[in-house]
């Protein structure tokens, strides 16, 4: 089975799980990740493929703009 490939991934929630997912996507799949949270998103690794973003997902316009970019 072939899985679809995306070069850009948005991870909502930069807690322990979200940060780990972002780090693993970069490390094992080499994709660019936007790690978004209501507070400044952090990642355990300083990786140029992980963009950190403050985002309120209840703000539909901000979420739509992030998904378009």
C-alpha positions as CSV (number, residue, x, y, z in Angstrom):
1,X,0.0,0.0,0.0
2,X,1.4,3.4,-0.9
3,X,0.8,6.3,1.5
4,X,0.3,9.8,0.2
5,X,3.2,12.1,0.9
6,X,3.1,15.6,2.1
7,X,6.2,17.8,2.5
8,X,4.5,20.2,4.9
9,X,2.7,19.2,8.1
10,X,0.8,21.2,10.7
11,X,0.8,19.8,14.2
12,X,-1.7,21.4,16.5
13,X,-0.6,21.3,20.2
14,X,3.0,21.7,21.2
15,X,2.9,19.8,24.5
16,X,4.8,16.6,25.0
17,X,3.0,14.6,22.4
18,X,2.8,17.3,19.7
19,X,6.5,18.2,20.1
20,X,7.5,14.5,19.9
21,X,5.4,14.0,16.8
22,X,6.9,17.1,15.2
23,X,10.5,16.0,16.1
24,X,9.8,12.4,14.7
25,X,8.3,13.7,11.5
26,X,11.4,15.8,10.9
27,X,13.9,13.1,12.0
28,X,12.4,10.1,10.2
29,X,10.5,11.6,7.3
30,X,12.4,14.9,6.6
31,X,9.2,16.9,6.2
32,X,8.8,20.6,7.2
33,X,6.6,20.9,10.3
34,X,4.7,23.9,11.7
35,X,4.2,23.3,15.4
36,X,1.3,25.4,16.6
37,X,-0.1,26.1,20.1
38,X,-1.9,28.9,21.9
39,X,1.3,29.7,23.7
40,X,4.6,29.9,22.0
41,X,5.3,26.4,20.7
42,X,8.5,24.7,21.8
43,X,10.4,21.7,20.5
44,X,13.1,19.7,22.2
45,X,15.4,20.1,19.2
46,X,16.3,23.3,17.5
47,X,15.7,22.2,13.9
48,X,15.3,24.5,10.9
49,X,12.5,22.2,9.6
50,X,10.3,23.0,12.6
51,X,8.6,26.3,12.5
52,X,7.0,27.4,15.8
53,X,3.8,29.4,15.7
54,X,1.4,30.8,18.3
55,X,-2.1,30.0,17.0
56,X,-5.6,30.0,18.5
57,X,-7.5,27.3,16.6
58,X,-10.8,28.9,17.7
59,X,-9.9,31.8,15.4
60,X,-11.1,30.4,12.1
61,X,-9.5,33.1,10.0
62,X,-6.1,32.6,11.6
63,X,-6.3,28.8,11.2
64,X,-7.4,29.2,7.6
65,X,-4.5,31.6,6.9
66,X,-2.0,29.1,8.5
67,X,-3.4,26.2,6.4
68,X,-3.0,28.3,3.2
69,X,0.6,29.2,3.9
